Amino acid sequence: MTGVRTWLARFISVPDDIDLDLLALWAAHTHVALETYSTPRLVLDSTMPGSGKTTVLEHMQRLCYAPIQAASISSPALLARMLSKGIRTILIDEVDRSLDPKKPGVEDLIAILNSGYKRGATRPVLVPVKGGDWDVAEMSTYAPVAMAGNSPHLPDDTRSRSIRVLLMPDLYGVVESSDWEEIEPDARDHAEALANAMESAREFIRTVRPALPEGCVGRMKEKWNPLMRVAAAAGGTWPVVVTQLIERDIQEVEMEREEGLMKLPPQMVMLMDLYAAWPEDEHFVNANELVRRLIQRNPDYWDTASAYGRALTVQRLGRTLVQIKIRSSKNSRDQRGYARADFLKSWRQSGIIPRIEPVEPSGSGEASANTPVFEPVEPSQTVEPATARTICRVCSAPLLAPASRAAGICGKRNPEHDAERVAA
């Protein structure tokens, strides 16, 4: 696989050289996608034309398993029919146009691409039968997919299944031109060597379960686990490379959330804002006070200027929280409000706070029915150091990534945060 990475470095210009390792790993995993259970979508992104997206797809066409170039896909049924005889690697160019959310019918196609990243996904397709009738057949949609476009506006659920590689124009002639008339035989040799290596490692990849960095859970784990398993089979420094890629991805997701670039559900925004506005020593806060704090902390989201068009009310606070199984209660003074202990499980499961935090009593003096109970942590499990912070010491935003928690500063880029980083 090192040979493939060296080969790609000759022809592809990337701002971060580790993305060349990522491209080699992704190409390798397509040969064993049936063994890895899931397959991350590869997004080749650029801010301007002429950055080499089509060139990367041309190299993937030589290196990946059973590739098929698709300038566009006209319908979800066509995608399923393409895979009816076996898994293929689908390479889609110009997704900024072909998968434009404003394009009619594109929602169904995106749904197929989303579901097809995990093995077992199918789509019902009409097929002709004898006598001129039609029958319904369940056809697989599971396939590795690489998509290229200029800053494509992909939905958040598609982006969460994707690994992004940024490409930049080679203005100074650093990389070679991909003259396929000349380099085709060498490219085929690399492809054959890669296929043979993955075939030899197929059984190992099917059974290996390498450890992933802290914070790589849920969908993040689903998209990175295949590449880590390939890296484990390759050995050497490849697992370290994937660890670095995962940590970079976690940090970028955190920064997008902190900068408001990622569209979060209202429940998640409310949980994050409540945590930032709720001191640890306050065990119970009445509902009106929580509404006031939310509006004060995030007026663009909760006040009259919000997309909702009206300021947050106690009733809307209750309706939002009940969707995540958090209900109001009364304290000993018969005040209607919320116990901080009832939020701990949701904060923890959302990654807003570390997995372990002392359980607090509810405001009434009795344990809440929703208060989580935790078993002792096994020695093999990783517990965040007690010195790590959970909110930014500059702006009190929740810290989601391990690196930010260790530093105590979120990923926002402005003079106040930059000055704090320099001082640290």
One Martini backbone bead per residue (centre of mass of N, CA, C, O) as a GRO file, in nm:
protein
  424
    1MET     BB    1   0.054   0.065  -0.015
    2THR     BB    2   0.296   0.256  -0.031
    3GLY     BB    3   0.307   0.257  -0.341
    4VAL     BB    4   0.036   0.401  -0.381
    5ARG     BB    5   0.105   0.658  -0.229
    6THR     BB    6   0.346   0.738  -0.409
    7TRP     BB    7   0.186   0.751  -0.670
    8LEU     BB    8  -0.017   0.975  -0.588
    9ALA     BB    9   0.201   1.199  -0.524
   10ARG     BB   10   0.272   1.254  -0.831
   11PHE     BB   11  -0.055   1.364  -0.914
   12ILE     BB   12  -0.142   1.491  -0.625
   13SER     BB   13  -0.285   1.785  -0.468
   14VAL     BB   14  -0.236   1.861  -0.120
   15PRO     BB   15  -0.233   2.032   0.179
   16ASP     BB   16  -0.240   1.736   0.316
   17ASP     BB   17  -0.046   1.454   0.307
   18ILE     BB   18  -0.236   1.251   0.464
   19ASP     BB   19  -0.444   1.225   0.224
   20LEU     BB   20  -0.282   1.015   0.066
   21ASP     BB   21  -0.325   0.790   0.268
   22LEU     BB   22  -0.632   0.794   0.251
   23LEU     BB   23  -0.658   0.714  -0.049
   24ALA     BB   24  -0.515   0.441  -0.021
   25LEU     BB   25  -0.706   0.318   0.190
   26TRP     BB   26  -0.969   0.344   0.032
   27ALA     BB   27  -0.889   0.174  -0.210
   28ALA     BB   28  -0.832  -0.084  -0.045
   29HIS     BB   29  -1.120  -0.125   0.091
   30THR     BB   30  -1.284  -0.199  -0.169
   31HIS     BB   31  -1.171  -0.506  -0.173
   32VAL     BB   32  -1.309  -0.540   0.150
   33ALA     BB   33  -1.610  -0.439   0.203
   34LEU     BB   34  -1.753  -0.709   0.291
   35GLU     BB   35  -1.567  -0.726   0.562
   36THR     BB   36  -1.634  -0.422   0.696
   37TYR     BB   37  -1.965  -0.355   0.661
   38SER     BB   38  -1.848  -0.067   0.592
   39THR     BB   39  -1.852   0.248   0.378
   40PRO     BB   40  -1.710   0.527   0.319
   41ARG     BB   41  -1.753   0.831   0.198
   42LEU     BB   42  -1.592   1.001  -0.066
   43VAL     BB   43  -1.487   1.347  -0.060
   44LEU     BB   44  -1.405   1.560  -0.330
   45ASP     BB   45  -1.276   1.873  -0.261
   46SER     BB   46  -1.325   2.225  -0.365
   47THR     BB   47  -1.298   2.583  -0.432
   48MET     BB   48  -1.202   2.508  -0.733
   49PRO     BB   49  -1.124   2.467  -1.030
   50GLY     BB   50  -0.850   2.260  -1.111
   51SER     BB   51  -0.774   2.047  -0.849
   52GLY     BB   52  -0.813   1.716  -0.930
   53LYS     BB   53  -1.073   1.541  -0.911
   54THR     BB   54  -1.073   1.378  -1.176
   55THR     BB   55  -0.795   1.255  -1.132
   56VAL     BB   56  -0.867   1.090  -0.884
   57LEU     BB   57  -1.089   0.922  -1.020
   58GLU     BB   58  -0.897   0.793  -1.229
   59HIS     BB   59  -0.727   0.644  -1.015
   60MET     BB   60  -0.962   0.491  -0.882
   61GLN     BB   61  -1.035   0.333  -1.141
   62ARG     BB   62  -0.763   0.160  -1.114
   63LEU     BB   63  -0.760   0.077  -0.787
   64CYS     BB   64  -1.034  -0.020  -0.755
   65TYR     BB   65  -1.315  -0.206  -0.716
   66ALA     BB   66  -1.512  -0.232  -0.965
   67PRO     BB   67  -1.537   0.025  -1.139
   68ILE     BB   68  -1.766   0.318  -1.189
   69GLN     BB   69  -1.839   0.571  -1.398
   70ALA     BB   70  -2.043   0.864  -1.288
   71ALA     BB   71  -2.153   1.160  -1.380
   72SER     BB   72  -2.446   1.040  -1.327
   73ILE     BB   73  -2.759   0.974  -1.146
   74SER     BB   74  -3.094   0.941  -1.232
   75SER     BB   75  -3.157   0.689  -1.025
   76PRO     BB   76  -3.203   0.462  -0.775
   77ALA     BB   77  -3.257   0.214  -0.959
   78LEU     BB   78  -2.991   0.228  -1.115
   79LEU     BB   79  -2.806   0.174  -0.877
   80ALA     BB   80  -2.920  -0.107  -0.807
   81ARG     BB   81  -2.868  -0.239  -1.086
   82MET     BB   82  -2.555  -0.204  -1.082
   83LEU     BB   83  -2.554  -0.412  -0.808
   84SER     BB   84  -2.699  -0.693  -0.883
   85LYS     BB   85  -2.403  -0.856  -0.957
   86GLY     BB   86  -2.241  -0.674  -0.755
   87ILE     BB   87  -1.995  -0.513  -0.626
   88ARG     BB   88  -1.915  -0.161  -0.649
   89THR     BB   89  -1.734   0.125  -0.753
   90ILE     BB   90  -1.852   0.453  -0.714
   91LEU     BB   91  -1.799   0.731  -0.947
   92ILE     BB   92  -1.872   1.077  -0.883
   93ASP     BB   93  -1.921   1.358  -1.068
   94GLU     BB   94  -2.045   1.659  -1.005
   95VAL     BB   95  -2.225   1.680  -0.725
   96ASP     BB   96  -2.307   1.984  -0.718
   97ARG     BB   97  -2.533   1.894  -0.936
   98SER     BB   98  -2.644   1.592  -0.905
   99LEU     BB   99  -2.683   1.659  -0.563
  100ASP     BB  100  -2.878   1.882  -0.557
  101PRO     BB  101  -3.130   1.957  -0.336
  102LYS     BB  102  -3.303   2.121  -0.568
  103LYS     BB  103  -3.331   1.866  -0.718
  104PRO     BB  104  -3.544   1.663  -0.849
  105GLY     BB  105  -3.534   1.355  -0.666
  106VAL     BB  106  -3.264   1.357  -0.482
  107GLU     BB  107  -3.356   1.235  -0.212
  108ASP     BB  108  -3.359   0.934  -0.295
  109LEU     BB  109  -3.061   0.913  -0.373
  110ILE     BB  110  -2.942   0.995  -0.100
  111ALA     BB  111  -3.074   0.766   0.059
  112ILE     BB  112  -2.916   0.542  -0.084
  113LEU     BB  113  -2.630   0.641  -0.015
  114ASN     BB  114  -2.673   0.625   0.292
  115SER     BB  115  -2.762   0.321   0.325
  116GLY     BB  116  -2.512   0.196   0.140
  117TYR     BB  117  -2.279   0.204   0.377
  118LYS     BB  118  -2.429  -0.064   0.469
  119ARG     BB  119  -2.461  -0.375   0.509
  120GLY     BB  120  -2.790  -0.482   0.374
  121ALA     BB  121  -2.880  -0.279   0.188
  122THR     BB  122  -3.194  -0.195   0.023
  123ARG     BB  123  -3.406  -0.194  -0.285
  124PRO     BB  124  -3.696  -0.163  -0.439
  125VAL     BB  125  -3.748  -0.326  -0.765
  126LEU     BB  126  -3.865  -0.331  -1.073
  127VAL     BB  127  -3.936  -0.639  -1.255
  128PRO     BB  128  -3.955  -0.840  -1.513
  129VAL     BB  129  -4.191  -1.086  -1.624
  130LYS     BB  130  -4.365  -1.318  -1.728
  131GLY     BB  131  -4.630  -1.181  -1.927
  132GLY     BB  132  -4.563  -0.860  -1.864
  133ASP     BB  133  -4.496  -0.836  -1.581
  134TRP     BB  134  -4.440  -0.730  -1.239
  135ASP     BB  135  -4.181  -0.721  -0.994
  136VAL     BB  136  -4.033  -0.737  -0.670
  137ALA     BB  137  -3.694  -0.645  -0.592
  138GLU     BB  138  -3.420  -0.687  -0.376
  139MET     BB  139  -3.161  -0.452  -0.391
  140SER     BB  140  -2.853  -0.367  -0.353
  141THR     BB  141  -2.666  -0.063  -0.205
  142TYR     BB  142  -2.389  -0.170  -0.146
  143ALA     BB  143  -2.115   0.073  -0.170
  144PRO     BB  144  -1.859   0.230  -0.279
  145VAL     BB  145  -1.817   0.599  -0.262
  146ALA     BB  146  -1.719   0.860  -0.487
  147MET     BB  147  -1.714   1.226  -0.456
  148ALA     BB  148  -1.714   1.512  -0.680
  149GLY     BB  149  -1.668   1.869  -0.592
  150ASN     BB  150  -1.761   2.210  -0.556
  151SER     BB  151  -1.868   2.253  -0.268
  152PRO     BB  152  -2.078   2.051  -0.172
  153HIS     BB  153  -2.431   2.034  -0.071
  154LEU     BB  154  -2.451   1.827   0.171
  155PRO     BB  155  -2.602   1.659   0.383
  156ASP     BB  156  -2.545   1.581   0.707
  157ASP     BB  157  -2.595   1.267   0.679
  158THR     BB  158  -2.380   1.241   0.455
  159ARG     BB  159  -2.135   1.371   0.594
  160SER     BB  160  -2.129   1.163   0.838
  161ARG     BB  161  -2.043   0.931   0.605
  162SER     BB  162  -1.788   1.109   0.544
  163ILE     BB  163  -1.474   1.167   0.373
  164ARG     BB  164  -1.258   1.443   0.344
  165VAL     BB  165  -1.090   1.584   0.052
  166LEU     BB  166  -0.868   1.836  -0.013
  167LEU     BB  167  -0.820   2.030  -0.306
  168MET     BB  168  -0.554   2.182  -0.502
  169PRO     BB  169  -0.397   2.371  -0.707
  170ASP     BB  170  -0.117   2.335  -0.934
  171LEU     BB  171   0.068   2.624  -0.985
  172TYR     BB  172   0.393   2.491  -0.986
  173GLY     BB  173   0.440   2.195  -1.091
  174VAL     BB  174   0.479   1.954  -0.875
  175VAL     BB  175   0.304   1.770  -1.032
  176GLU     BB  176   0.208   1.536  -1.242
  177SER     BB  177   0.083   1.435  -1.528
  178SER     BB  178  -0.194   1.228  -1.634
  179ASP     BB  179  -0.065   1.023  -1.873
  180TRP     BB  180  -0.224   0.743  -1.974
  181GLU     BB  181  -0.055   0.649  -2.215
  182GLU     BB  182   0.200   0.615  -2.015
  183ILE     BB  183   0.079   0.512  -1.707
  184GLU     BB  184  -0.114   0.268  -1.721
  185PRO     BB  185   0.067   0.019  -1.657
  186ASP     BB  186   0.154   0.113  -1.371
  187ALA     BB  187  -0.128   0.136  -1.253
  188ARG     BB  188  -0.201  -0.164  -1.289
  189ASP     BB  189   0.023  -0.273  -1.106
  190HIS     BB  190  -0.078  -0.140  -0.846
  191ALA     BB  191  -0.359  -0.266  -0.850
  192GLU     BB  192  -0.268  -0.563  -0.835
  193ALA     BB  193  -0.108  -0.540  -0.570
  194LEU     BB  194  -0.346  -0.446  -0.399
  195ALA     BB  195  -0.537  -0.683  -0.448
  196ASN     BB  196  -0.346  -0.905  -0.340
  197ALA     BB  197  -0.312  -0.792  -0.052
  198MET     BB  198  -0.618  -0.802   0.022
  199GLU     BB  199  -0.659  -1.103  -0.026
  200SER     BB  200  -0.453  -1.197   0.193
  201ALA     BB  201  -0.617  -1.009   0.425
  202ARG     BB  202  -0.920  -1.085   0.445
  203GLU     BB  203  -0.944  -1.257   0.707
  204PHE     BB  204  -0.820  -1.052   0.898
  205ILE     BB  205  -1.024  -0.820   0.843
  206ARG     BB  206  -1.278  -0.978   0.934
  207THR     BB  207  -1.162  -1.018   1.255
  208VAL     BB  208  -1.054  -0.755   1.321
  209ARG     BB  209  -1.040  -0.519   1.629
  210PRO     BB  210  -0.940  -0.226   1.646
  211ALA     BB  211  -0.852   0.042   1.804
  212LEU     BB  212  -0.994   0.355   1.889
  213PRO     BB  213  -1.025   0.657   1.951
  214GLU     BB  214  -1.135   0.876   2.149
  215GLY     BB  215  -1.469   0.953   2.024
  216CYS     BB  216  -1.499   0.698   1.829
  217VAL     BB  217  -1.834   0.689   1.763
  218GLY     BB  218  -2.068   0.551   1.598
  219ARG     BB  219  -2.049   0.686   1.294
  220MET     BB  220  -1.750   0.736   1.319
  221LYS     BB  221  -1.683   0.435   1.347
  222GLU     BB  222  -1.813   0.329   1.084
  223LYS     BB  223  -1.614   0.501   0.889
  224TRP     BB  224  -1.320   0.414   1.026
  225ASN     BB  225  -1.295   0.106   1.071
  226PRO     BB  226  -1.215   0.005   0.784
  227LEU     BB  227  -0.938   0.160   0.774
  228MET     BB  228  -0.817   0.034   1.034
  229ARG     BB  229  -0.820  -0.260   0.931
  230VAL     BB  230  -0.632  -0.209   0.696
  231ALA     BB  231  -0.399  -0.094   0.865
  232ALA     BB  232  -0.354  -0.351   1.034
  233ALA     BB  233  -0.271  -0.522   0.786
  234ALA     BB  234  -0.028  -0.338   0.696
  235GLY     BB  235   0.104  -0.193   0.920
  236GLY     BB  236   0.317  -0.021   1.085
  237THR     BB  237   0.208   0.325   1.054
  238TRP     BB  238  -0.094   0.309   0.970
  239PRO     BB  239  -0.251   0.326   1.242
  240VAL     BB  240  -0.142   0.608   1.312
  241VAL     BB  241  -0.263   0.755   1.072
  242VAL     BB  242  -0.560   0.698   1.138
  243THR     BB  243  -0.560   0.832   1.411
  244GLN     BB  244  -0.499   1.115   1.299
  245LEU     BB  245  -0.752   1.132   1.118
  246ILE     BB  246  -0.962   1.104   1.341
  247GLU     BB  247  -0.876   1.345   1.517
  248ARG     BB  248  -0.923   1.551   1.295
  249ASP     BB  249  -1.225   1.495   1.255
  250ILE     BB  250  -1.320   1.558   1.542
  251GLN     BB  251  -1.218   1.851   1.541
  252GLU     BB  252  -1.385   1.952   1.296
  253VAL     BB  253  -1.665   1.893   1.412
  254GLU     BB  254  -1.637   2.075   1.657
  255MET     BB  255  -1.589   2.341   1.502
  256GLU     BB  256  -1.858   2.339   1.349
  257ARG     BB  257  -2.034   2.357   1.596
  258GLU     BB  258  -1.909   2.616   1.725
  259GLU     BB  259  -1.963   2.785   1.442
  260GLY     BB  260  -2.247   2.682   1.313
  261LEU     BB  261  -2.210   2.481   1.046
  262MET     BB  262  -2.389   2.276   1.192
  263LYS     BB  263  -2.691   2.118   1.188
  264LEU     BB  264  -2.880   2.114   1.473
  265PRO     BB  265  -3.085   2.006   1.677
  266PRO     BB  266  -3.268   2.160   1.915
  267GLN     BB  267  -3.199   1.962   2.145
  268MET     BB  268  -2.888   1.996   2.122
  269VAL     BB  269  -2.872   2.298   2.163
  270MET     BB  270  -3.008   2.297   2.440
  271LEU     BB  271  -2.807   2.117   2.588
  272MET     BB  272  -2.557   2.297   2.544
  273ASP     BB  273  -2.672   2.562   2.669
  274LEU     BB  274  -2.745   2.449   2.946
  275TYR     BB  275  -2.464   2.363   3.032
  276ALA     BB  276  -2.330   2.650   3.006
  277ALA     BB  277  -2.577   2.782   3.211
  278TRP     BB  278  -2.509   2.544   3.437
  279PRO     BB  279  -2.413   2.511   3.734
  280GLU     BB  280  -2.299   2.253   3.933
  281ASP     BB  281  -2.429   2.374   4.219
  282GLU     BB  282  -2.707   2.354   4.063
  283HIS     BB  283  -2.978   2.133   4.112
  284PHE     BB  284  -3.211   2.362   4.072
  285VAL     BB  285  -3.433   2.504   3.813
  286ASN     BB  286  -3.648   2.706   3.701
  287ALA     BB  287  -3.805   2.749   3.405
  288ASN     BB  288  -3.786   3.058   3.368
  289GLU     BB  289  -3.479   3.073   3.412
  290LEU     BB  290  -3.394   2.893   3.175
  291VAL     BB  291  -3.511   3.070   2.955
  292ARG     BB  292  -3.345   3.323   3.019
  293ARG     BB  293  -3.064   3.189   2.973
  294LEU     BB  294  -3.099   3.103   2.681
  295ILE     BB  295  -3.151   3.385   2.562
  296GLN     BB  296  -2.888   3.514   2.666
  297ARG     BB  297  -2.685   3.313   2.531
  298ASN     BB  298  -2.892   3.249   2.251
  299PRO     BB  299  -3.069   3.469   2.074
  300ASP     BB  300  -3.064   3.362   1.777
  301TYR     BB  301  -3.227   3.091   1.875
  302TRP     BB  302  -3.440   3.197   2.130
  303ASP     BB  303  -3.539   3.450   2.019
  304THR     BB  304  -3.710   3.660   1.801
  305ALA     BB  305  -3.470   3.608   1.573
  306SER     BB  306  -3.551   3.343   1.516
  307ALA     BB  307  -3.678   3.098   1.307
  308TYR     BB  308  -3.944   3.074   1.482
  309GLY     BB  309  -4.029   3.401   1.563
  310ARG     BB  310  -4.003   3.336   1.876
  311ALA     BB  311  -3.976   3.322   2.189
  312LEU     BB  312  -3.904   3.139   2.437
  313THR     BB  313  -4.088   2.905   2.628
  314VAL     BB  314  -4.191   2.696   2.868
  315GLN     BB  315  -4.350   2.513   2.677
  316ARG     BB  316  -4.121   2.468   2.463
  317LEU     BB  317  -3.919   2.355   2.655
  318GLY     BB  318  -4.086   2.105   2.734
  319ARG     BB  319  -4.128   1.987   2.445
  320THR     BB  320  -3.825   1.949   2.385
  321LEU     BB  321  -3.741   1.772   2.636
  322VAL     BB  322  -3.950   1.535   2.607
  323GLN     BB  323  -3.804   1.413   2.349
  324ILE     BB  324  -3.554   1.334   2.572
  325LYS     BB  325  -3.684   1.242   2.852
  326ILE     BB  326  -3.739   1.534   2.991
  327ARG     BB  327  -3.881   1.640   3.300
  328SER     BB  328  -4.054   1.805   3.506
  329SER     BB  329  -4.053   1.944   3.844
  330LYS     BB  330  -4.068   1.962   4.200
  331ASN     BB  331  -3.983   2.118   4.472
  332SER     BB  332  -4.001   2.194   4.808
  333ARG     BB  333  -4.138   2.487   4.699
  334ASP     BB  334  -4.327   2.425   4.447
  335GLN     BB  335  -4.139   2.441   4.199
  336ARG     BB  336  -4.114   2.461   3.858
  337GLY     BB  337  -3.867   2.236   3.703
  338TYR     BB  338  -3.513   2.136   3.699
  339ALA     BB  339  -3.289   1.871   3.723
  340ARG     BB  340  -2.962   1.818   3.666
  341ALA     BB  341  -2.956   1.504   3.689
  342ASP     BB  342  -3.152   1.459   3.432
  343PHE     BB  343  -2.905   1.548   3.219
  344LEU     BB  344  -2.654   1.363   3.231
  345LYS     BB  345  -2.713   1.142   3.025
  346SER     BB  346  -2.752   1.329   2.777
  347TRP     BB  347  -2.478   1.468   2.793
  348ARG     BB  348  -2.312   1.212   2.769
  349GLN     BB  349  -2.435   1.089   2.500
  350SER     BB  350  -2.356   1.373   2.343
  351GLY     BB  351  -2.055   1.467   2.447
  352ILE     BB  352  -2.055   1.714   2.658
  353ILE     BB  353  -1.959   1.506   2.865
  354PRO     BB  354  -1.814   1.298   3.034
  355ARG     BB  355  -1.878   0.973   3.124
  356ILE     BB  356  -1.775   1.074   3.410
  357GLU     BB  357  -1.992   1.181   3.685
  358PRO     BB  358  -2.111   1.286   3.952
  359VAL     BB  359  -2.390   1.226   4.129
  360GLU     BB  360  -2.675   1.407   4.180
  361PRO     BB  361  -2.905   1.554   4.345
  362SER     BB  362  -3.205   1.653   4.363
  363GLY     BB  363  -3.400   1.924   4.459
  364SER     BB  364  -3.582   1.740   4.665
  365GLY     BB  365  -3.359   1.520   4.798
  366GLU     BB  366  -3.412   1.308   4.576
  367ALA     BB  367  -3.388   1.067   4.366
  368SER     BB  368  -3.421   1.045   4.049
  369ALA     BB  369  -3.560   0.843   3.807
  370ASN     BB  370  -3.332   0.956   3.585
  371THR     BB  371  -3.091   0.877   3.744
  372PRO     BB  372  -2.789   0.766   3.690
  373VAL     BB  373  -2.612   0.456   3.716
  374PHE     BB  374  -2.270   0.364   3.795
  375GLU     BB  375  -2.026   0.169   3.725
  376PRO     BB  376  -1.733   0.066   3.756
  377VAL     BB  377  -1.437   0.109   3.604
  378GLU     BB  378  -1.244  -0.042   3.403
  379PRO     BB  379  -0.910  -0.048   3.342
  380SER     BB  380  -0.943  -0.053   3.016
  381GLN     BB  381  -1.077   0.207   3.049
  382THR     BB  382  -1.125   0.538   2.950
  383VAL     BB  383  -1.049   0.823   3.148
  384GLU     BB  384  -1.082   1.135   3.199
  385PRO     BB  385  -0.915   1.366   3.323
  386ALA     BB  386  -0.972   1.571   3.593
  387THR     BB  387  -0.832   1.831   3.446
  388ALA     BB  388  -1.038   1.838   3.244
  389ARG     BB  389  -1.241   2.023   3.044
  390THR     BB  390  -1.595   2.101   2.937
  391ILE     BB  391  -1.539   2.412   2.910
  392CYS     BB  392  -1.469   2.707   2.790
  393ARG     BB  393  -1.267   2.964   2.934
  394VAL     BB  394  -1.384   3.195   2.739
  395CYS     BB  395  -1.712   3.099   2.637
  396SER     BB  396  -1.848   2.819   2.754
  397ALA     BB  397  -1.822   2.606   2.554
  398PRO     BB  398  -1.848   2.303   2.463
  399LEU     BB  399  -1.627   2.023   2.490
  400LEU     BB  400  -1.575   1.745   2.261
  401ALA     BB  401  -1.279   1.718   2.230
  402PRO     BB  402  -0.999   1.601   2.378
  403ALA     BB  403  -0.806   1.837   2.305
  404SER     BB  404  -0.989   2.066   2.413
  405ARG     BB  405  -1.010   1.964   2.704
  406ALA     BB  406  -0.708   1.974   2.771
  407ALA     BB  407  -0.687   2.293   2.701
  408GLY     BB  408  -0.973   2.458   2.750
  409ILE     BB  409  -1.023   2.514   2.432
  410CYS     BB  410  -1.177   2.599   2.167
  411GLY     BB  411  -1.200   2.624   1.797
  412LYS     BB  412  -1.215   2.914   1.785
  413ARG     BB  413  -1.154   3.206   1.565
  414ASN     BB  414  -1.017   3.456   1.772
  415PRO     BB  415  -0.859   3.678   1.968
  416GLU     BB  416  -0.931   3.551   2.243
  417HIS     BB  417  -0.848   3.255   2.177
  418ASP     BB  418  -0.561   3.309   2.070
  419ALA     BB  419  -0.450   3.438   2.330
  420GLU     BB  420  -0.496   3.188   2.509
  421ARG     BB  421  -0.308   2.998   2.353
  422VAL     BB  422  -0.050   3.160   2.392
  423ALA     BB  423  -0.055   3.160   2.704
  424ALA     BB  424  -0.054   2.836   2.719
   0.00000   0.00000   0.00000
